Amino acid sequence: MIAALSFTVALLVTTTYFILGSIPLLVLKHDTPLDARFVRGFFNIYYVAAVVTAGGTAISYAFAGRPALATGAALLALLALALRRMIIPRMDALAAAIESSDLAAIAGFRRTHVAAILVNILQLAVIVWSLTAARL
């Protein structure tokens, strides 16, 4: 159970760090390839870290005999994988269009950035709720 709690803390820290780190990035105008590359890199690192911490959380809860929490953590890992496969290619495509000063691409990149933040705020809320509901 100690490993499960340790991975849970790592998952909470990873998710919170991402949220707190990505919101200030909204001050960027998203109008240069450098802005897009930096934001895309930040999200990519987060999704990899989320898969690792959520996967470790799922495995450790499974070994601790907590199948509901293990399933929830596994779903979070799958969500991070799915988001990485959706968000990163979208950011790449929009970044390429930003190079040609496409205003629609700039707005689209910003919307994608905001949507990813909102999904992760919801994810953090679900994690916290599940922990309070589980009464570890």
Protein Blocks (a to p, Z undefined) as FASTA:
>chain_A
ZZmmmmmmmmmmmmmmmmmmmmmmmmpgolafklmmmmmmmmmmmmmmmmmmmmmmmmmm
mmnopaklmmmmmmmmmmmmmmmmmmmmmmmmmmmmmmnopaklmmmmmmmmmmmmmmmm
mmmmmmmmmmmmnoZZ
